[in-house]
Amino acid sequence: MRRSAALAPFVVTLSPYELGADGTHRGLPSSTVSVTIPEADSLEIGWPGRSGSRERFRAVVAGLHLDAAELRQVGGTQGVWLTLSPAGAGALLGVPAAALAGQVADLADVAPAMAHLPERLAACRSWPQRRAVVESALLAGRTRYSGGEELRAVLAALSGAGRVQEAARRLGCSRRHLSGTVRRELGVTPKEYQRLLRFETARGGLVAAARAGTVSLAAVAAAAGFADQAHFTREWRVMAGCTPAEWLRVEGLTA
């Protein structure tokens, strides 16, 4: 089923999910805004190392974050997971990505018109039906987001440049102006956004290598732009709360 053309600029991922046998999942750092909608029960989310951070949500929205969260879903382990570009948060949820940075919130509080989605999804009998329900809700909530094109240009420059100063030069603006725009729209600094991109590149490289049966941390580190394997492993431990090897094992990607 093809994604609606109106949603294509804003929706990065829209897919079903199924948690492991114990109903837990490690939510890794991300450069997108994620929405997790269980079909049954609710989600319990906590941030390891943050005392008293564990909360329960019927459906949850998570902003850009640089550390891992722990998700637990008891009673039902299936649902729909979607990720939105930073511009998509403003266009489809009606709030800037910066308002959600580093935190999680109930979907009903962020976008009240979507509060009905868990119940509607539970009544569906197939994935095409569930996808259609979510896409219809997103389209119904779509707003005119005036900053989308500028933000996409800024993030593309940061993605294609090794340094923030180089990104500013490509955009024809000062580093200060670039930093102000990114902080205002995303709630993170330009360097933090690049750090998230590098982490995501490494995560994709790890998954691809594991599925091919050729995991080389040194190769993954080099391809993602880390100085060396040690740098990659340190950064992964800080951001994911475990080593790359531990994460692969928990995800069932290695023996």
C-alpha positions as CSV (number, residue, x, y, z in Angstrom):
1,M,0.0,0.0,0.0
2,R,1.5,3.3,-1.1
3,R,1.9,6.1,1.4
4,S,-0.3,9.2,0.7
5,A,1.7,11.8,-1.3
6,A,0.6,14.4,1.1
7,L,2.2,12.6,4.0
8,A,5.4,11.6,2.2
9,P,7.4,14.7,3.1
10,F,6.6,14.3,6.8
11,V,6.3,10.5,7.6
12,V,9.6,8.7,7.7
13,T,8.3,5.3,8.9
14,L,4.9,3.8,9.3
15,S,4.9,0.1,10.3
16,P,3.5,-2.5,12.6
17,Y,5.6,-3.6,15.6
18,E,5.7,-6.6,17.9
19,L,7.7,-6.5,21.1
20,G,9.7,-9.5,22.4
21,A,8.3,-12.2,24.7
22,D,8.8,-10.1,27.8
23,G,7.1,-7.0,26.2
24,T,10.2,-4.8,26.5
25,H,12.1,-2.7,24.0
26,R,15.0,-0.2,24.2
27,G,14.1,3.1,22.5
28,L,17.3,4.3,21.0
29,P,18.2,8.0,20.4
30,S,16.6,9.3,17.2
31,S,16.6,12.4,14.9
32,T,12.9,11.9,14.3
33,V,9.7,12.3,16.4
34,S,8.2,8.9,17.1
35,V,4.7,7.9,17.8
36,T,3.9,4.5,19.3
37,I,0.3,3.3,19.4
38,P,-0.4,0.0,21.2
39,E,-3.4,-2.0,20.1
40,A,-4.1,-3.0,23.6
41,D,-3.2,-2.1,27.2
42,S,-0.7,0.8,27.5
43,L,3.0,1.6,27.4
44,E,5.3,2.0,30.4
45,I,8.3,4.2,29.6
46,G,11.3,5.1,31.8
47,W,14.7,6.6,31.3
48,P,17.4,4.5,32.9
49,G,19.4,6.7,35.3
50,R,16.5,9.2,35.8
51,S,14.9,8.5,39.1
52,G,11.1,8.6,39.1
53,S,11.0,8.9,35.3
54,R,8.8,5.8,34.7
55,E,5.3,6.7,33.4
56,R,2.4,4.9,31.7
57,F,0.9,6.1,28.5
58,R,-2.1,4.9,26.4
59,A,-0.1,6.0,23.3
60,V,3.1,8.0,23.3
61,V,4.9,10.7,21.4
62,A,8.7,11.0,21.8
63,G,10.8,13.9,20.7
64,L,14.4,13.9,19.6
65,H,16.5,12.4,22.4
66,L,20.2,11.6,22.9
67,D,19.8,8.8,25.4
68,A,17.8,5.6,25.4
69,A,14.4,4.9,26.9
70,E,13.0,1.6,28.1
71,L,9.6,0.7,26.9
72,R,7.4,-2.0,28.4
73,Q,4.0,-3.1,27.1
74,V,2.2,-5.7,29.2
75,G,-1.0,-7.5,28.2
76,G,-0.5,-6.9,24.5
77,T,2.7,-6.5,22.5
78,Q,1.6,-5.3,19.2
79,G,0.8,-1.9,17.7
80,V,1.7,0.7,15.2
81,W,4.9,2.7,15.2
82,L,5.6,5.8,13.1
83,T,8.3,8.3,12.9
84,L,7.9,11.9,11.7
85,S,10.5,14.3,10.3
86,P,11.0,17.4,12.5
87,A,8.8,19.3,10.1
88,G,6.3,16.5,10.3
89,A,5.7,17.2,14.0
90,G,4.6,20.7,13.2
91,A,2.6,19.7,10.1
92,L,0.8,16.6,11.5
93,L,0.7,17.0,15.2
94,G,0.5,20.7,15.4
95,V,3.5,21.2,17.7
96,P,7.1,22.0,16.9
97,A,9.6,19.2,17.4
98,A,11.4,21.5,19.9
99,A,8.4,21.3,22.3
100,L,9.0,17.5,22.6
101,A,12.8,17.3,22.7
102,G,14.2,15.0,25.3
103,Q,10.8,13.9,26.6
104,V,7.7,11.8,26.0
105,A,4.1,12.7,26.2
106,D,0.7,11.1,25.7
107,L,-0.6,11.3,22.2
108,A,-3.9,12.5,23.5
109,D,-2.3,15.5,25.1
110,V,-0.2,16.4,22.1
111,A,-2.9,15.8,19.5
112,P,-6.3,15.4,21.2
113,A,-8.0,14.6,17.8
114,M,-5.9,11.4,17.7
115,A,-6.8,10.1,21.1
116,H,-9.2,7.6,19.6
117,L,-6.5,5.8,17.6
118,P,-5.7,2.9,20.0
119,E,-9.3,1.8,20.1
120,R,-9.8,2.2,16.4
121,L,-6.7,0.2,15.7
122,A,-7.8,-2.6,18.1
123,A,-11.0,-3.0,16.0
124,C,-9.0,-3.4,12.7
125,R,-8.5,-6.9,11.3
126,S,-5.5,-6.3,9.0
127,W,-2.4,-4.2,8.6
128,P,-3.8,-2.3,5.5
129,Q,-6.8,-1.3,7.6
130,R,-4.6,-0.1,10.5
131,R,-2.4,1.8,8.2
132,A,-5.4,3.5,6.5
133,V,-6.8,4.5,9.9
134,V,-3.5,6.1,11.0
135,E,-3.0,7.9,7.6
136,S,-6.5,9.2,7.7
137,A,-5.9,10.6,11.2
138,L,-2.7,12.2,10.2
139,L,-4.2,13.8,7.1
140,A,-7.2,15.1,9.1
141,G,-4.8,16.8,11.5
142,R,-2.5,18.3,8.9
143,T,-1.9,22.0,9.3
144,R,-0.1,24.7,7.2
145,Y,3.4,24.6,8.5
146,S,5.3,27.6,7.1
147,G,8.8,26.7,8.2
148,G,9.0,23.3,6.6
149,E,11.0,24.1,3.5
150,E,13.6,26.2,5.4
151,L,13.9,23.5,8.0
152,R,14.4,20.7,5.5
153,A,17.2,22.8,3.8
154,V,18.9,23.4,7.1
155,L,18.8,19.7,8.1
156,A,20.0,18.6,4.7
157,A,23.0,20.9,5.0
158,L,23.8,19.5,8.5
159,S,23.5,16.0,7.1
160,G,25.8,16.6,4.2
161,A,28.5,18.6,6.0
162,G,31.0,17.3,8.5
163,R,31.1,20.5,10.5
164,V,28.4,23.0,11.6
165,Q,30.5,25.9,10.2
166,E,30.5,24.1,6.8
167,A,26.7,23.7,6.9
168,A,26.3,27.4,7.6
169,R,28.6,28.3,4.7
170,R,26.5,26.1,2.3
171,L,23.3,27.8,3.5
172,G,24.9,31.3,3.2
173,C,24.2,32.2,6.9
174,S,26.2,32.6,10.1
175,R,26.8,29.7,12.4
176,R,24.9,31.7,15.1
177,H,21.8,32.0,12.8
178,L,22.0,28.3,12.0
179,S,22.3,27.3,15.6
180,G,19.3,29.5,16.6
181,T,17.1,28.0,13.9
182,V,18.0,24.4,14.9
183,R,17.5,25.1,18.6
184,R,14.1,26.8,17.9
185,E,12.8,24.1,15.6
186,L,14.3,20.9,17.1
187,G,15.2,21.7,20.7
188,V,18.8,20.4,20.2
189,T,22.0,22.1,19.0
190,P,23.3,21.5,15.4
191,K,26.2,19.4,16.8
192,E,23.7,17.3,18.7
193,Y,21.6,16.8,15.6
194,Q,24.7,15.6,13.7
195,R,25.5,13.3,16.6
196,L,22.1,11.7,16.3
197,L,22.5,11.3,12.5
198,R,25.9,9.6,13.0
199,F,24.4,7.3,15.7
200,E,21.5,6.4,13.3
201,T,23.9,5.7,10.5
202,A,25.9,3.3,12.8
203,R,22.7,1.6,13.9
204,G,21.7,1.0,10.3
205,G,25.2,-0.3,9.5
206,L,25.1,-2.7,12.5
207,V,21.7,-4.1,11.5
208,A,22.8,-4.6,7.8
209,A,26.1,-6.2,8.8
210,A,24.4,-8.5,11.3
211,R,21.8,-9.7,8.8
212,A,24.6,-10.3,6.3
213,G,26.6,-12.2,9.0
214,T,29.6,-9.9,8.6
215,V,29.6,-7.7,11.7
216,S,32.8,-5.6,11.9
217,L,32.6,-2.8,14.5
218,A,35.6,-1.2,13.0
219,A,34.0,-1.1,9.5
220,V,30.7,0.2,10.9
221,A,32.5,2.9,12.9
222,A,34.4,4.0,9.8
223,A,31.4,4.1,7.6
224,A,29.4,6.2,10.1
225,G,32.1,8.7,10.5
226,F,33.6,7.8,13.9
227,A,37.3,8.3,14.6
228,D,37.8,4.6,15.3
229,Q,36.1,1.6,16.8
230,A,36.9,2.7,20.4
231,H,35.2,6.1,19.7
232,F,32.2,4.3,18.3
233,T,31.9,1.9,21.2
234,R,32.1,4.7,23.8
235,E,29.5,6.8,22.0
236,W,27.2,3.9,21.6
237,R,27.5,3.0,25.3
238,V,26.7,6.6,26.3
239,M,23.7,7.0,24.0
240,A,22.3,3.5,24.0
241,G,23.2,2.5,27.5
242,C,24.9,-0.7,26.4
243,T,27.6,-1.9,24.0
244,P,26.9,-2.5,20.3
245,A,27.4,-6.2,20.8
246,E,24.9,-6.3,23.7
247,W,22.3,-4.4,21.7
248,L,22.6,-6.8,18.8
249,R,22.2,-9.8,21.1
250,V,19.1,-8.3,22.8
251,E,17.6,-7.5,19.4
252,G,18.2,-11.1,18.3
253,L,20.5,-10.1,15.5
254,T,23.4,-12.3,16.8
255,A,23.6,-15.7,18.3
